Amino acid sequence: MQNQSDRLSNLPSHIVDGILSWLSIRDAVRTSILSSNWRYKWASLPNLIFDKDCCPFNDQAIAKSKLINIIDQVLVLHTGIIQKFKLSHKDLQAVADIDRWILYVSRSPVEDLVLEIWKGQRYKMPSSLYSCKHLLHLELFNCLLNPPPVFKGFPNLRSLDLQHITMTEDTFKNLIAWCPSLERLTLMNFEGFFNLKINAPNLQFFDIGGDFEDVTFENTNMLSIISIGLYINVETEFNGRQNHPSNMLNFFACLPHIQRLEVQSYFLKYLAHGNVPSRLPVPCLDLYYLSIRINYYDIKENKTAFCLFKSSPNLSELEMLARYEEESIANTGTTFWEEKLQAECVFHQLRVVRIIDICATKPELDFVKFLLANSPVLEKLTVKPNNADGGLELLKELVRYKRASVQAEVIYMDT
């Protein structure tokens, strides 16, 4: 036992640090009982993570009280610098104690800060957050941002993840513009602003979902991956505007190197507003993956999708997801893709296609015909309907369609 104790006590510090880094903060503190040499080893841990593993209590009131006590005790005894601080617990609410913790953390060169408030009202971030100039990654959930006038951004921030956030339009615009090193931006379910202005010279990844009116890119030549979803139907609002410029042209004006694009929810309807060109003035030469949520009955959405296809000569993977609107089913435009069947070859590099949630209506089947007839190197077409009714008949219909590619395989997937 003595020899075992000695070996444990005399482990090299880098090995001890490695062991502790794999443990929850709760278990790391428990290593104090191993030997006198281990008593305060955990106190210099650079990564402090307070989540369900550090406070596994089922009773909400007990969990909240225990969590606050645990965090207070850990921070009082902590002796090293803090590089990562994560606070995420299902019973955590916007309590005043968080102000003290953020202030304490801000005095270290913290690089990674995650704060997720799962219950209650928005938590107003304290002014001490905005003094964390060493931040590389910032992730906030259910928070309110109101920076002090002296705040001029996070100069080193590379990744910003904001979900269920409230702030003003100017705050958002300045926050992005004043983070010159920003490479990844996630923005979900936000309040307080509706016009998005993205000025980020090093931004490479952008993921957004919410209710907004407009999105503008400026100085975003590095942006290559975009996933964007508009959660509200914008048709009514756009119908009230006159002489509105083409959203399609504005959106792609500063995206010369887009590689992956996901158009979700109603965003294709947003792009379709204004005069939709037959193709973009500058083609998307780097775009190889495209995912579109589309209403096959909406002629302007179809025209917008067609413009994207013709403007993406190197597209190799395509995903089409059907979206239905009752009021649009009776509209004209149901033969749009039928009219394009004899168009010049559109998909020169397209190899993989997924068509999802269709009901085998004529506009949808016309699109499948169009795609098969204009994809000479297609290898796989996967069709997944939104219900299994008439699946066999649909499959028989699909395999009869003329194919430009002799190696194209048609796969039918049940729901």
C-alpha positions in Angstrom: 0.0 0.0 0.0 2.9 2.3 0.8 4.5 1.7 -2.5 1.2 2.3 -4.4 0.8 5.5 -2.5 4.2 6.7 -3.4 3.7 5.9 -7.1 0.5 7.8 -7.0 1.9 10.8 -5.2 5.0 11.0 -7.4 3.3 11.0 -10.8 4.7 13.6 -13.1 2.6 16.8 -13.1 1.7 16.6 -16.8 0.2 13.1 -16.2 -1.7 14.4 -13.2 -3.0 17.3 -15.2 -4.1 14.9 -18.0 -6.0 12.7 -15.6 -7.8 15.6 -14.0 -8.7 17.1 -17.4 -10.8 14.0 -18.1 -12.8 14.2 -14.9 -15.8 16.3 -14.1 -15.1 19.2 -11.7 -17.0 17.1 -9.0 -14.7 14.1 -9.4 -11.6 16.2 -9.8 -12.2 17.7 -6.4 -12.7 14.2 -5.0 -9.1 13.3 -5.9 -8.1 15.3 -2.9 -8.5 12.2 -0.7 -6.0 10.2 -2.7 -3.0 11.6 -0.9 -1.7 14.8 0.6 0.1 15.7 -2.6 -3.2 15.5 -4.5 -5.2 17.6 -2.1 -5.2 20.7 -4.1 -4.0 19.5 -7.5 -7.5 20.2 -8.9 -7.3 23.8 -7.8 -5.1 24.8 -10.7 -7.3 23.2 -13.4 -7.5 25.7 -16.3 -10.9 24.4 -17.5 -13.9 24.8 -15.2 -17.0 23.1 -16.4 -20.2 23.3 -14.3 -22.9 21.2 -15.8 -25.2 18.2 -14.9 -22.2 16.0 -14.0 -21.0 18.4 -11.3 -24.4 18.5 -9.6 -26.5 15.3 -10.3 -29.5 16.1 -8.1 -33.1 15.4 -9.2 -34.8 17.9 -6.9 -34.7 21.3 -8.6 -34.5 23.4 -5.4 -31.7 21.3 -4.0 -29.8 21.2 -7.3 -29.9 25.0 -7.6 -28.7 25.5 -4.1 -25.9 22.9 -4.4 -24.8 24.2 -7.7 -24.3 27.7 -6.4 -22.4 26.4 -3.4 -20.2 24.2 -5.6 -19.3 27.0 -7.9 -18.6 29.4 -5.0 -16.3 26.9 -3.3 -14.4 26.0 -6.4 -13.7 29.6 -7.3 -12.6 30.5 -3.8 -10.1 27.7 -3.7 -9.0 28.0 -7.3 -5.4 29.1 -7.6 -4.5 29.0 -11.3 -5.6 30.8 -14.4 -8.9 30.0 -16.1 -8.8 29.3 -19.8 -12.3 27.8 -20.1 -15.4 28.5 -18.1 -18.6 26.7 -18.9 -21.8 27.1 -16.9 -24.7 25.0 -18.2 -27.3 23.2 -16.0 -30.9 22.5 -16.6 -31.8 24.1 -13.2 -29.8 27.2 -13.7 -31.7 30.5 -13.8 -30.6 34.1 -14.2 -29.4 34.6 -10.6 -27.3 37.5 -9.3 -24.5 35.0 -8.4 -23.6 34.8 -12.0 -22.4 38.4 -12.0 -19.8 37.5 -9.3 -18.6 34.4 -11.2 -18.2 36.3 -14.5 -16.3 39.0 -12.8 -14.0 36.5 -11.2 -13.4 34.7 -14.5 -12.8 38.0 -16.4 -9.7 38.6 -14.2 -8.1 35.5 -15.9 -7.0 35.3 -19.6 -10.1 33.2 -20.3 -10.3 32.0 -23.9 -13.5 29.9 -23.9 -16.6 31.1 -22.1 -20.0 29.2 -22.3 -23.1 30.4 -20.4 -26.4 28.6 -20.9 -29.3 29.8 -18.9 -32.0 27.2 -19.4 -34.8 28.7 -17.3 -36.4 32.0 -16.6 -36.0 35.4 -18.2 -33.0 36.7 -20.2 -29.9 37.1 -18.1 -28.3 40.5 -18.7 -24.6 40.0 -19.2 -22.5 42.1 -16.7 -20.1 44.7 -18.0 -17.2 42.5 -16.8 -17.8 40.1 -19.8 -16.8 42.8 -22.2 -13.4 43.1 -20.7 -12.4 39.6 -21.6 -10.0 40.5 -24.4 -8.5 37.1 -24.7 -11.7 35.3 -25.7 -11.5 32.9 -28.6 -14.9 31.3 -28.2 -18.0 32.8 -26.7 -21.3 30.9 -26.4 -24.4 32.4 -24.8 -27.9 31.0 -24.4 -30.9 33.0 -23.1 -29.0 36.2 -22.5 -29.4 40.0 -23.0 -26.5 41.9 -24.4 -26.0 45.6 -23.7 -22.3 46.5 -23.9 -21.0 49.6 -22.2 -20.0 52.6 -24.5 -16.3 51.8 -24.0 -16.6 48.3 -25.5 -14.8 48.0 -28.8 -15.1 44.3 -29.5 -13.2 41.1 -28.8 -10.1 41.4 -30.9 -9.2 37.7 -30.7 -12.7 36.1 -30.9 -12.9 33.4 -33.5 -16.2 31.7 -32.7 -19.4 33.3 -31.6 -22.6 31.3 -30.8 -25.7 33.2 -29.8 -29.0 31.5 -29.2 -32.2 33.0 -27.7 -30.5 36.3 -27.4 -31.9 39.9 -27.1 -29.9 42.9 -28.3 -30.4 46.0 -30.4 -29.6 46.2 -34.1 -26.6 48.5 -33.5 -25.2 46.2 -30.9 -25.3 43.3 -33.2 -23.8 45.2 -36.1 -21.0 46.6 -34.0 -20.4 43.3 -32.2 -19.7 41.5 -35.5 -17.7 44.4 -37.0 -15.6 44.8 -33.9 -14.5 41.1 -33.9 -12.0 41.2 -36.8 -10.8 37.6 -36.2 -14.3 36.1 -36.2 -14.4 32.9 -38.3 -17.6 31.1 -37.1 -21.0 32.8 -36.3 -24.1 31.0 -35.1 -27.3 33.0 -34.5 -30.5 31.4 -33.5 -33.9 32.7 -32.2 -32.9 36.4 -31.6 -35.0 39.4 -30.5 -34.6 43.2 -30.7 -33.4 43.5 -34.3 -34.6 42.4 -37.7 -32.0 43.7 -40.2 -28.7 41.7 -40.2 -25.6 43.4 -41.4 -22.6 41.1 -41.5 -19.2 42.8 -41.9 -16.6 40.1 -41.1 -13.5 39.8 -43.3 -12.4 36.4 -41.8 -15.8 34.8 -41.4 -15.9 31.3 -42.9 -19.0 29.7 -41.3 -22.5 31.3 -40.7 -25.5 29.5 -39.3 -28.6 31.5 -38.7 -32.3 30.7 -37.9 -34.9 33.2 -36.8 -37.4 36.0 -37.7 -35.8 38.8 -39.7 -36.5 41.1 -42.5 -33.2 41.5 -44.3 -29.6 40.2 -44.4 -26.7 42.0 -45.9 -23.1 40.8 -46.3 -20.2 43.2 -46.6 -16.5 42.3 -46.7 -17.2 38.6 -46.4 -15.0 37.1 -49.2 -13.8 34.3 -46.9 -17.4 33.0 -46.2 -17.7 29.5 -47.5 -20.4 27.7 -45.5 -23.9 29.2 -44.9 -27.0 27.6 -43.3 -29.8 30.1 -43.2 -33.5 29.7 -42.2 -36.2 32.3 -42.1 -39.0 31.1 -39.8 -41.8 33.4 -41.0 -43.6 33.5 -44.3 -42.5 36.9 -45.7 -44.9 37.0 -48.7 -47.4 39.3 -47.2 -44.8 41.8 -46.1 -43.0 41.8 -49.4 -46.2 42.2 -51.4 -46.6 45.6 -49.8 -43.3 46.9 -51.0 -42.8 48.6 -54.3 -39.7 48.5 -56.6 -37.7 46.4 -54.0 -34.3 45.4 -55.4 -33.5 41.8 -56.1 -32.8 39.9 -52.9 -31.1 37.3 -54.9 -28.5 39.7 -56.3 -28.0 41.4 -53.0 -27.5 38.2 -51.1 -24.7 36.8 -53.4 -22.9 40.1 -54.1 -20.3 39.5 -51.4 -20.1 35.7 -51.4 -17.6 34.9 -54.1 -16.3 31.7 -52.5 -19.4 30.1 -51.2 -19.0 26.3 -51.1 -21.9 24.9 -49.0 -25.4 26.6 -48.9 -28.5 25.5 -47.0 -31.6 27.4 -47.7 -34.1 26.5 -45.0 -37.7 27.3 -44.0 -39.0 30.3 -45.9 -35.7 31.8 -47.0 -36.1 30.8 -50.6 -39.2 33.0 -50.7 -37.0 35.8 -49.4 -34.5 35.3 -52.2 -37.3 35.2 -54.7 -38.4 38.7 -53.9 -37.7 41.3 -56.6 -36.6 40.6 -60.1 -35.1 37.1 -60.2 -32.3 37.0 -62.9 -31.9 34.0 -65.2 -28.5 33.6 -63.6 -26.2 35.5 -61.3 -23.8 38.0 -62.8 -20.9 36.2 -61.1 -21.2 32.4 -61.0 -20.7 30.5 -57.7 -17.8 28.5 -59.0 -16.9 27.0 -55.6 -20.4 25.9 -54.7 -20.5 22.1 -54.5 -23.3 21.4 -52.0 -26.8 23.0 -52.1 -29.8 22.2 -49.9 -33.1 24.0 -50.6 -36.5 24.0 -48.9 -38.9 24.8 -51.7 -42.6 25.2 -52.5 -42.9 23.5 -55.9 -46.2 25.4 -56.6 -44.5 28.8 -56.2 -43.3 30.0 -59.6 -40.9 32.6 -58.2 -39.3 30.1 -55.9 -38.9 27.7 -58.8 -37.3 30.5 -60.9 -35.0 31.3 -58.0 -33.9 27.7 -57.6 -33.3 27.5 -61.4 -31.2 30.6 -61.2 -29.1 29.0 -58.5 -28.7 25.8 -60.5 -27.5 27.7 -63.6 -25.1 29.8 -61.5 -23.4 26.8 -59.9 -21.6 24.9 -62.6 -19.6 22.8 -60.2 -22.5 21.7 -58.0 -22.0 18.0 -57.1 -24.5 17.3 -54.3 -28.1 18.6 -54.2 -30.9 18.2 -51.6 -34.4 19.4 -52.2 -37.0 19.4 -49.4 -40.6 20.1 -50.2 -42.5 22.8 -48.3 -46.3 23.2 -48.7 -48.6 26.2 -48.4 -52.3 25.7 -48.8 -52.9 29.0 -50.4 -50.3 28.4 -53.1 -51.5 25.1 -54.4 -54.1 26.7 -56.8 -51.5 29.2 -58.1 -50.1 29.1 -61.6 -46.6 27.8 -62.3 -47.3 24.1 -61.8 -45.7 23.4 -65.2 -42.5 25.4 -64.6 -40.2 22.4 -64.6 -42.0 20.7 -67.4 -41.2 23.8 -69.6 -37.6 23.4 -68.6 -37.3 19.8 -69.6 -35.6 20.7 -72.9 -33.3 23.3 -71.4 -29.6 23.0 -72.0 -27.7 20.7 -69.7 -27.7 22.4 -66.3 -26.0 20.0 -63.9 -22.6 19.3 -65.4 -21.0 17.9 -62.2 -24.1 16.8 -60.2 -23.5 13.3 -58.8 -25.7 12.9 -55.7 -29.3 14.1 -55.2 -31.8 13.7 -52.4 -35.5 14.7 -52.9 -37.4 14.7 -49.6 -41.0 15.1 -48.4 -42.7 15.1 -51.8 -46.3 13.9 -52.3 -45.8 12.9 -55.9 -47.7 15.8 -57.3 -47.2 16.9 -60.9 -44.9 19.9 -60.1 -42.7 17.6 -58.0 -42.5 14.8 -60.6 -41.8 17.4 -63.3 -38.8 18.5 -61.3 -37.6 14.9 -61.0 -37.9 14.6 -64.8 -36.1 17.8 -65.3 -33.3 16.8 -63.0 -32.8 13.3 -64.6 -32.8 14.8 -68.1 -30.2 17.4 -67.3 -27.7 15.5 -65.1 -25.3 13.6 -67.4 -22.9 12.4 -64.6 -25.6 11.7 -62.0 -24.8 8.6 -59.9 -27.5 8.4 -57.2 -31.0 9.9 -56.9 -32.7 9.2 -53.5 -36.4 10.0 -53.2 -38.1 10.0 -49.8 -41.9 10.9 -49.8 -43.6 12.5 -46.8 -45.9 9.4 -46.5 -45.8 5.8 -47.8 -49.2 5.9 -49.6 -48.7 5.0 -53.3 -45.1 4.3 -52.8 -45.0 1.4 -55.4 -46.7 3.5 -58.0 -44.3 6.4 -57.4 -41.3 4.1 -57.8 -42.7 2.7 -61.1 -43.1 6.2 -62.3 -39.6 7.3 -61.4 -37.8 4.4 -63.1 -39.6 5.2 -66.4 -38.2 8.7 -66.6 -35.5 9.4 -69.2 -32.0 9.8 -67.8 -29.1 11.7 -69.2 -26.8 9.5 -67.1 -26.6 5.8 -67.9 -25.2 5.1 -64.5 -27.9 7.0 -62.5 -29.4 4.9 -59.7 -32.8 5.7 -58.4 -33.4 4.8 -54.8 -36.9 4.9 -53.1 -36.9 5.3 -49.3 -40.0 4.6 -47.2 -40.8 7.2 -44.5 
